[in-house]
Amino acid sequence: MADDIHLNPLERLSARLADDLAGVDRLIRVRMASENAPRIPEVTAHLVGAGGKRVRPLLTLAAARLCGYGGDDHVKLAATVEFIHTATLLHDDVVDESAQRRGRPTANLLWDNQSSVLVGDYLFARSFQLMVETGSLRVLDILSGAAATIAEGEVLQLSAARNLETTEATYLTVVRGKTAALFEAACEVGGVLAGATETEVRALAAYGDALGIAFQILDDWLDYGGAGEGTGKNLGDDFREGKLTLPVIRALPLADEAERAFWRDAIERGRSDDFARAQAIVERHGTLEATRLEALTWRDRAKDALAALPDSELRGMLADLADFVVERAS
Amino acid sequence: MADDIHLNPLERLSARLADDLAGVDRLIRVRMASENAPRIPEVTAHLVGAGGKRVRPLLTLAAARLCGYGGDDHVKLAATVEFIHTATLLHDDVVDESAQRRGRPTANLLWDNQSSVLVGDYLFARSFQLMVETGSLRVLDILSGAAATIAEGEVLQLSAARNLETTEATYLTVVRGKTAALFEAACEVGGVLAGATETEVRALAAYGDALGIAFQILDDWLDYGGAGEGTGKNLGDDFREGKLTLPVIRALPLADEAERAFWRDAIERGRSDDFARAQAIVERHGTLEATRLEALTWRDRAKDALAALPDSELRGMLADLADFVVERAS
């Protein structure tokens, strides 16, 4: 790996854990098979083979190795985490009525909503079977708790949509549900499996939580500020779907009469698709930039949490990863 | 309970286990709450309060008590089983685009498909949290396996729909997935929790499997032969949705040219809704009656399996329950 220098931090982490990651991919392929229902691997192969970056399983692998784990069960947990993630993607696409995911048509368009719902259920069930195999009740408790938090966050997002009263606290709960809960659990179970100290396990959980929040806030920033080539996002999706994200939540108390009327029309009633105006407002009030800075604050918290963990090459890579998830902004 | 004689076998079992069942209801109410997302209890209360008969949790309670269990964790497992069942109902309604369930509008019509998908996910996650609390890895293995079999069966049913090549073996796999797998697991985990012998656990599993198959085949019979008042079913639903069930699967090899053309039009292409003709065909070939007899065969297998269990009042009640699920036919 002489040209490591040309890789981004996520690619460097993948290269460092290449053998473990290959094991995860093999296990995913074996476990998503279904003798009885051939449509299952068709649907999942479409998603699993769609160039996902494997961020979450990498977190589990890195956390376990960083805490000195020498066994093989971290591969099972990493595959578990990826199954949960893939299941939520399948269900999200039904919920969002999405047409694209990772630059390809979504499963619900290629097949149907029914397949997305049921294959998602299958992956959830398979993920629980996999984690049961590790025999750790604490791991089971963490991951089943994360699954509940994820679903709760998604329901909350649904009922908060088009509601201009949405607070920043609600926003953060949604962000934790849709992204940070699985990042947190992915890190935490790696430490638990490795038999790390309580302090280390808490540090891993805090790192995952802050990393996930930084990642999601930056994602929400991109939707108004910078999406486009290379990001796999469409500018203005959140706006058009009436999702209340940080740039808008912070712009609302600063809005004058005309702006308030605009947000009501656009977000509450879905009657305006003047995204350029929305962009101009969040830019003028500085709430777009404040959103980016909020992501950087969470990035810093993620890096601070790492201090309680053994100083090592992997720890440095996790710190670099925290920088990387907010660098998409520059 | 002087007028026990006026109760049907399911009601008698409910009365016998009334305290345990009240505990299950209390636990369900507590665990389906969500501080963050008030829509969750709204959706689930609608379903859980909709007069479900609690067959599955009763099986878990009865199996545990029958094997001499004296603790409280069977209430947790029974609630787990009901959560899994409720989650699959919510997802089924999205899949079937149903408008009615238990004589009331389905959640996906009252709220939206999104809520049905996500609240179902939440209940799945909560069910896993509950079973983790029992601390039994074997229970976790059985129930996570059942969840996978359920999803697999539903996907198989989806890809078998409108396919006249569907075999009786595929039909049985679907029946096990959509109904018998959870009946089987519900019985089995009760025995495992009670520390029953392997022979007893196997007997409970065999009873649940056969009971579930008898129940589902009878349900499929009702759809052509007897649905209507009191059954909560609409005659002809399976026919109109292009589902291949036993009366039709067995009528296909006996079909003459004209009948084959009719099935192709009706089932494969969804172009005929002449349900009266479908009924006449399955009646004339005797495959409707053969379906009812097949349900009775599985009823007998269920009762036979009980022989390996301790002779007791509860065992007698489980035998009566097997008679009851096929009596809806008379």
Contacts between the chains, C-beta under 8 A, distances in Angstrom:
chain1	res1	chain2	res2	distance
A	34	B	152	5.4
A	34	B	155	7.5
A	36	B	152	5.3
A	36	B	153	7.5
A	36	B	156	5.4
A	36	B	173	5.4
A	36	B	177	7.8
A	37	B	152	5.0
A	37	B	153	7.9
A	37	B	155	4.1
A	37	B	156	4.4
A	37	B	159	6.7
A	38	B	159	7.5
A	39	B	155	5.5
A	39	B	158	7.2
A	39	B	159	4.9
A	40	B	152	7.0
A	40	B	155	5.6
A	88	B	121	7.8
A	91	B	117	5.2
A	91	B	118	7.0
A	91	B	121	6.2
A	94	B	94	7.6
A	94	B	113	6.9
A	94	B	114	7.5
A	94	B	117	5.6
A	95	B	113	7.8
A	95	B	114	4.3
A	95	B	117	5.9
A	95	B	118	6.5
A	113	B	94	6.8
A	113	B	95	7.8
A	113	B	113	7.4
A	114	B	94	7.5
A	114	B	95	4.4
A	114	B	158	5.5
A	115	B	155	6.9
A	115	B	158	6.4
A	117	B	91	5.2
A	117	B	94	5.6
A	117	B	95	6.0
A	117	B	117	5.9
A	118	B	91	7.1
A	118	B	95	6.6
A	118	B	151	5.6
A	118	B	154	4.7
A	118	B	155	4.7
A	118	B	158	6.6
A	119	B	151	7.5
A	119	B	155	6.3
A	120	B	121	8.0
A	121	B	88	7.8
A	121	B	91	6.2
A	121	B	120	8.0
A	121	B	124	7.3
A	121	B	147	7.5
A	121	B	150	7.6
A	121	B	151	4.0
A	121	B	154	7.4
A	122	B	148	6.2
A	122	B	151	3.7
A	122	B	152	6.0
A	122	B	155	6.5
A	124	B	121	7.3
A	124	B	124	5.9
A	124	B	147	7.3
A	124	B	151	7.8
A	125	B	144	5.9
A	125	B	145	7.9
A	125	B	147	3.7
A	125	B	148	3.8
A	125	B	150	7.5
A	125	B	151	5.5
A	126	B	148	5.7
A	128	B	128	5.7
A	128	B	140	7.4
A	128	B	144	3.9
A	128	B	147	6.8
A	129	B	141	7.3
A	129	B	144	4.6
A	129	B	145	6.2
A	129	B	148	6.1
A	132	B	137	6.2
A	132	B	140	4.7
A	132	B	141	5.2
A	132	B	144	5.6
A	135	B	137	6.0
A	137	B	132	6.2
A	137	B	135	6.0
A	137	B	137	7.5
A	140	B	128	7.5
A	140	B	132	4.7
A	140	B	140	6.7
A	141	B	129	7.3
A	141	B	132	5.2
A	144	B	125	5.9
A	144	B	128	3.9
A	144	B	129	4.6
A	144	B	132	5.6
A	145	B	125	7.9
A	145	B	129	6.2
A	147	B	121	7.5
A	147	B	124	7.3
A	147	B	125	3.7
A	147	B	128	6.8
A	148	B	122	6.2
A	148	B	125	3.8
A	148	B	126	5.7
A	148	B	129	6.1
A	150	B	121	7.6
A	150	B	125	7.5
A	151	B	118	5.6
A	151	B	119	7.5
A	151	B	121	4.0
A	151	B	122	3.7
A	151	B	124	7.8
A	151	B	125	5.5
A	152	B	34	5.4
A	152	B	36	5.3
A	152	B	37	5.0
A	152	B	40	6.9
A	152	B	122	6.0
A	153	B	36	7.5
A	153	B	37	7.8
A	154	B	118	4.7
A	154	B	121	7.4
A	155	B	34	7.4
A	155	B	37	4.1
A	155	B	39	5.5
A	155	B	40	5.6
A	155	B	115	6.9
A	155	B	118	4.8
A	155	B	119	6.3
A	155	B	122	6.5
A	156	B	36	5.3
A	156	B	37	4.3
A	158	B	39	7.2
A	158	B	114	5.4
A	158	B	115	6.5
A	158	B	118	6.6
A	159	B	37	6.7
A	159	B	38	7.5
A	159	B	39	4.9
A	173	B	36	5.4
A	177	B	36	7.8
